Amino acid sequence: MKVILLAIGVFASLAIVFAEEKKELSEFGNAVLTKLRELRKEQQDALAALNDDEEKELVNNKRFSVESALAKEDDEEEDAKLAVLEEEDNTRVKRAARRRGGRRAGRRRAFARRLRRNRVRAARKRHAHAARHRRNLRRAANRIRNIQRRG
């Protein structure tokens, strides 16, 4: 954590060194410059407080970047999480292989099934209509016969 803070301080100090202070800076720009100066002062204090020579070399090394340190920490966290997950669940979940034309073939089968169902339903409707018509004709013929018998 100290190393990351020191690296941020180094970058802040570099930004201050290369920033040209002009009278035309806005209030926000002046505020940023003062914050950068404060960060540089904090960085120098932290460097003075460091006892380990290796950490000092890391901080002073120009190739050291905050991104690489953060990425290294993220990698370590991910490795730890993966190790925990592997310890918890070592069983492999087996899944069937995906069919290459699975969706298209499935849609085609569903369409054919729907088409067949519609054809069967239409045939039933035709049959029911014809049967109803025959019953109505039979009933009408019986009425006419009954009327003729009565007289």
C-alpha positions as CSV (number, residue, x, y, z in Angstrom):
1,M,0.0,0.0,0.0
2,K,2.9,2.4,0.8
3,V,4.4,1.6,-2.5
4,I,1.3,2.5,-4.4
5,L,0.9,5.8,-2.5
6,L,4.5,6.6,-3.2
7,A,4.1,5.8,-6.8
8,I,1.1,8.2,-7.0
9,G,3.3,10.8,-5.3
10,V,6.1,10.3,-7.9
11,F,3.6,10.7,-10.7
12,A,2.2,13.8,-9.0
13,S,5.7,15.3,-8.6
14,L,6.5,14.6,-12.3
15,A,3.3,16.3,-13.2
16,I,4.3,19.4,-11.2
17,V,7.8,19.5,-12.7
18,F,6.4,19.5,-16.2
19,A,3.5,21.7,-15.6
20,E,4.2,25.3,-16.5
21,E,2.7,27.6,-14.1
22,K,1.2,30.6,-15.9
23,K,-0.8,33.5,-14.7
24,E,-3.6,32.4,-17.0
25,L,-4.5,29.4,-14.9
26,S,-8.0,29.2,-13.7
27,E,-9.0,28.8,-10.0
28,F,-9.5,25.1,-10.6
29,G,-6.0,24.8,-12.2
30,N,-4.4,26.6,-9.2
31,A,-6.3,24.3,-6.8
32,V,-5.0,21.3,-8.7
33,L,-1.4,22.6,-8.6
34,T,-1.6,23.2,-4.8
35,K,-2.9,19.6,-4.3
36,L,-0.1,18.3,-6.5
37,R,2.4,20.2,-4.4
38,E,0.9,18.8,-1.2
39,L,1.1,15.2,-2.7
40,R,4.7,15.8,-3.6
41,K,5.5,16.9,0.0
42,E,3.7,13.8,1.4
43,Q,5.7,11.6,-1.0
44,Q,9.0,13.1,0.2
45,D,7.9,12.6,3.8
46,A,6.9,9.0,3.0
47,L,10.2,8.4,1.2
48,A,12.1,9.7,4.3
49,A,10.1,7.3,6.5
50,L,10.8,4.2,4.4
51,N,13.4,2.0,6.0
52,D,13.6,-0.8,3.3
53,D,16.0,0.0,0.5
54,E,14.2,-2.3,-2.0
55,E,11.0,-0.3,-1.5
56,K,12.9,3.0,-2.0
57,E,14.3,1.6,-5.3
58,L,10.9,0.5,-6.4
59,V,9.5,4.0,-5.8
60,N,12.4,5.8,-7.4
61,N,12.4,3.4,-10.4
62,K,11.0,5.3,-13.4
63,R,9.5,2.2,-15.0
64,F,7.4,1.4,-11.9
65,S,3.7,2.3,-12.5
66,V,0.6,2.4,-10.4
67,E,-1.2,0.4,-13.0
68,S,1.2,-2.5,-12.9
69,A,1.1,-2.6,-9.1
70,L,-2.7,-2.5,-9.1
71,A,-2.8,-5.2,-11.8
72,K,-0.4,-7.3,-9.7
73,E,-2.7,-7.0,-6.7
74,D,-5.8,-7.8,-8.8
75,D,-4.1,-10.9,-10.1
76,E,-3.2,-12.0,-6.6
77,E,-6.8,-11.5,-5.5
78,E,-8.1,-13.4,-8.5
79,D,-5.7,-16.3,-7.9
80,A,-6.7,-16.5,-4.3
81,K,-10.4,-16.5,-5.3
82,L,-9.8,-19.2,-7.9
83,A,-7.9,-21.3,-5.4
84,V,-10.8,-21.1,-3.0
85,L,-13.3,-22.0,-5.7
86,E,-11.2,-25.0,-6.8
87,E,-10.9,-26.3,-3.3
88,E,-14.7,-25.9,-2.7
89,D,-15.9,-27.6,-5.9
90,N,-13.6,-30.1,-7.8
91,T,-16.5,-31.9,-9.5
92,R,-16.8,-31.2,-13.2
93,V,-20.3,-30.4,-14.5
94,K,-20.8,-32.3,-17.7
95,R,-22.9,-30.8,-20.4
96,A,-24.0,-32.1,-23.7
97,A,-22.2,-30.7,-26.7
98,R,-24.0,-28.0,-28.6
99,R,-25.5,-28.9,-31.9
100,R,-24.1,-26.8,-34.8
101,G,-27.4,-26.1,-36.4
102,G,-29.4,-26.6,-33.2
103,R,-31.4,-23.4,-33.2
104,R,-32.2,-23.4,-36.9
105,A,-33.2,-27.1,-36.8
106,G,-35.2,-26.6,-33.7
107,R,-37.0,-23.7,-35.2
108,R,-37.7,-25.7,-38.3
109,R,-39.1,-28.6,-36.2
110,A,-41.2,-26.2,-34.2
111,F,-42.6,-24.7,-37.4
112,A,-43.4,-28.2,-38.8
113,R,-45.1,-29.2,-35.5
114,R,-47.2,-26.0,-35.6
115,L,-48.1,-26.6,-39.2
116,R,-49.1,-30.2,-38.6
117,R,-51.2,-29.1,-35.6
118,N,-52.9,-26.5,-37.7
119,R,-53.6,-28.9,-40.5
120,V,-55.1,-31.5,-38.0
121,R,-57.2,-28.7,-36.4
122,A,-58.5,-27.6,-39.8
123,A,-59.4,-31.2,-40.7
124,R,-61.3,-31.6,-37.4
125,K,-63.2,-28.4,-38.1
126,R,-64.1,-29.5,-41.6
127,H,-65.2,-32.9,-40.2
128,A,-67.2,-31.3,-37.4
129,H,-68.9,-28.8,-39.7
130,A,-69.9,-31.6,-42.1
131,A,-71.2,-33.8,-39.3
132,R,-73.2,-30.8,-37.8
133,H,-74.6,-30.0,-41.3
134,R,-75.7,-33.7,-41.7
135,R,-77.4,-33.7,-38.3
136,N,-79.2,-30.4,-39.2
137,L,-80.3,-31.9,-42.5
138,R,-81.5,-35.1,-40.8
139,R,-83.4,-33.1,-38.2
140,A,-85.0,-30.9,-40.8
141,A,-86.0,-33.9,-42.9
142,N,-87.5,-35.6,-39.8
143,R,-89.6,-32.4,-39.1
144,I,-90.8,-32.3,-42.6
145,R,-91.8,-36.0,-42.4
146,N,-93.6,-35.4,-39.1
147,I,-95.5,-32.4,-40.5
148,Q,-96.5,-34.4,-43.6
149,R,-97.7,-37.4,-41.5
150,R,-99.9,-35.1,-39.3
151,G,-101.2,-33.6,-42.2
